[in-house]
Amino acid sequence: MTKIILVTGPARSGKSEWAETLAETSGKQVIYVATGRVDETDLEWVRRLEQHRNRRPTNWKTLEVSIELSAVVRSASASDCLLIDSLGTWTANLLEQEAAVWATTQQDLLACLKSTSADVIFVGEETGWGVVPAYPAGRLFRDRLGTLVRHIGAIADTVYLATGGYALNLSTLGTRLPPAKN
């Protein structure tokens, strides 16, 4: 049976490590889907990407997919476990899309998740726990990511919150909200 899992939480909470643990125990071929674009001029970003690479087992396949996430989900098979890290970076890559295009992109991803035979584990940041961004692009990012995480959480089999050194299974501790209206 296909599983959709969402691991969410604040910065440096252990989201990626918990998602990696879940993927490793899936019993399937893990395909790590890195949504970050490599910018060799940003040394701090390069170091972050290297930390992620160094944690992953060598038998995992890695795909760098900054835009076409739905295509990767559609092409996955039942023997695959996709680990998609992260929704925030993917959303940032598409931030310049007009509202209607973004809505279509988001709906396309949700639709292919409902029909995939692969297991899919998402890492999604919680950006709305801080101050309201002072700039329109920051507010747009926060709102789009928050809505996307909620939509994926609504169809996920399991949702974890990583914070304070713990991964909490919100699916067993919480009550599912009604679907988001936007």
Buried (B, 14 or more C-beta within 10 A) or exposed (E): EBBBBBBBBBEEBBBBBBBBBBBBEBEBBBBBBBBBBEEEEEEEBEEEBEEBEEEBEEEBEBBEBBEEBBEBBBBBEEEBBBBBBBBBBBBBBBEEBEEEEBBEBBEBBBEBBEEBEBBBBBBBBBBEEEEEBEEEEBEBBBBBBBBBBBBBBBEBEBBBBBBEEEBBEBBEEEEEEEEEEE
